[in-house]
């Protein structure tokens, strides 16, 4: 850790965070949940909100991929995604669905506003982002794809979207 110049958990908690909230909307796989924590830590996001059937720490299967990031990332659980939407809006975040949908914006064309906070909603591995989120979203982002499959794994999607947005925020 010293050679990589990485902060310990206590120092990380005091760092200025990237103004992004990752929201997992009924994500089934505990490995995907753990990956979201680890990726969120890597980009020093503000927090993660877990909704509905999404598993919560502490859990052995989450820790397999989180590798301790459940200790560094602030997180909360919301029984209903509507609670997460309301909380994110109360914190001044723009609601952004990550979904293939009519009217979605290709990721590379999505522009951010300086000083803005974003709550990124990632959906269930089979059903995607819930209709409730889609109805209240300020924007919908889609990652263009060219193969035979119609979607990427949610943990891969989280990594791609966070990398792109953090880069646009000029924090990379």
URVENCOR-V22937 format. One record per helix or strand. SS is the DSSP state (A for helix, B for strand). FROM is the first residue (numbers start at 1). LEN is the number of residues. Records with the same first field share a line. If there is no record, write none. Layout:
SS = FROM-LEN / FROM-LEN
This chain:
A = 9-5 / 30-13 / 60-7 / 69-4 / 81-10 / 107-3 / 131-6 / 154-15
B = 18-8 / 45-7 / 75-4 / 93-6 / 105-2 / 117-8 / 128-1 / 139-4
